[in-house]
Amino acid sequence: MNTNPATGTVLAGVSVAAPTVEASKPNPTLSRFCVGCGESQTDLKDDLIKPCRICFSDYCAGCLTDMFLAATVDNSRMPPRCCTLLQIHTANLSEQDAINYRNKFEEWITLNKTYCPSPSCSAFIPERLLPTNDTPAPMPTLLSIATDILSAVAKDPSARFFHGEIPITELPGYSAVVTRPMDLEMIKARLPTYKSINDMTKDMQLMLHNTKHYNGSEHPIAKTADQLFATYVFELSRIANDLVLLVGTKRDRDHFTCPRCHVAVCVKCKQFEHAGQCDTSALDHEVAMLAQFGYKRCPLCKHAVKKMYGCSHMQCVCGAHWCYYCQRSINECDGGCGEGMGEDYDDGEEEEDYSDEDDMNGIDDTAQAEPANITSPPQHMTDMVLYKPITDVDQHNSKESAAPASQRSPPRPVNLDAGGARRWADVEEDFGEEPEEGGSNQIWSCSHEFAPFMLADDTFNHGDVSKMECNKCFVHVTPTQPVKAPRKTMKLKRKRTTMKAPTTSQQSTTKTETVTAVTQSTDSATECRYCRLVVCQACQGKLEVAEAA
């Protein structure tokens, strides 16, 4: 039995091959139908598509589009998948739908997610926008900045009268009017002598002043000089960042800005930019609360998860399959992580059952000391905490021996989710289905092994491969396909010793060779043979470096 990811229905007779073994070629003579909606090829206007790289299931264009659109609004449907993830070039998405899908896919596939700390924004910030620890680029020099500005100004059409091709000092009456001639070639020669950009600006202003003084402010060349100076100001503004770096002593890498609301975010703690050391008290309190109530974080999406009962195999809403005890991918866990790791990891939930049920029944063993690691819940969680019920006897005793408020201990918080199988196995609450099969293709924990993306050697529709893109940086990539080289003929010359007509075996022979060539571009697509992640060569190198670290 196999569950169809497009509709959620159970399909019978759908064969799924192992992810590392290529399936056999489909039989073109069999009748074809969409496994999502059940429509046959004869009932559809468009050709059916085989988007999966493992099996040969057919999907119609409508069902494929619906799968990608559903994944953008429902994390449990991300990524769109059959036996493994489906590539975006197999679906006919609009430009905006494709952008939305890329944004959600990038957020889903990122392990250490970063979000804007502003509550009104909370935008996901991709890793590619975060500062890196790479060696910073060399600081620009004053000469390099001035040279770049002058080169850009000289290429402007308005500079055609100021290159110095005609000696301006030889113009009629020029020397009598202008005492300090200046043109672009003179400025270029003076670049090494400038102490600041202000020196070059003064020479540009002098050239503008001379032009207007000699020709008059309304002359066409004077108007052209105004345009040239405006170009200079524009180029000066464009590289203002380089000037700031020149004045500074080092690059500012202690914060970055949110791409949506532009608030400054601290690189270390991912909170608002601040002075001094990072304040981790809020995070420490959150971690303590999760540990106190037995919650674990999903290793992929970092959401808090509580195992109510059952085995340690967890399937998060984000699609990750992981072990509740060691918090590793279910493929990496050997099943022995619960042994010798303390009472929190024991198989039996009996100890938790009895202690927590005592708390919930209002039984308080006053002779037993409170655990030292118990922390008070934050204000917004007070509605989720139960306290010991107050009886008439308690009220009578409290009137006789009521301690001052300052000496009273705060009521101990009670874990409402405790109880294990004894409490939760037979209740009506819905804790979700058992983890589905097929959790082996975990992209986030896969030990990638890349190979060139080879096109299927058949006549079926596998999507528009001209729109194939990298799953990490989304640049366009091209698949690798075998191309048969043209037949080459080569005549072999034989030395004849007689003038007799040659026999058939002695006739000039023709040698024919068929060479299988591989065409690759600079952005050739590579594919992981396990999880079927498609990346460009640059991203493949980054993934291999990260896995080796």
Secondary structure, DSSP 4 states (H G I P E B T S, - for coil): -EE-TTT--EESS-----TTSPPPPP-TTS--BBTTT--BGGG-SSPPB---SSS--BB-HHHHHHHHHHHHH-GGGPSPBSSSBPPGGGS---HHHHHHHHHHHHHHH-SS--B-S-TTT--B--GGGS---SPPPPPPPHHHHHHHHHHHHHTSGGGGGSSSSS-GGGSTTHHHH-SS---HHHHHHHGGG-SSHHHHHHHHHHHHHHHHHHH-TTSHHHHHHHHHHHHHHHHHHHTHHHHHHHHSSS---SEEE-TTT--EEETTT-SB--SSS---HHHHHHHHHHHHTT-EE-TTT--EE---SS-SEEE-TTS-EEETTT-SBTTT--S-TTTTS-GGG-S--HHHHHHHHHHHTT---TTSPPPTT--PPPGGGGGG---PPPPHHHHHHHHHSPPPGGGSPPPPP--TT--HHHHHTTSS----PPPPS-TT--GGG----EEE-BPPSSSS----GGG-B-TTT--B-B-BEEEEPPP---BPP---SS-SPP-GGGSPPB-----EEEE--TTB-EEETTT--EE-HHHHHHHHHHHH-
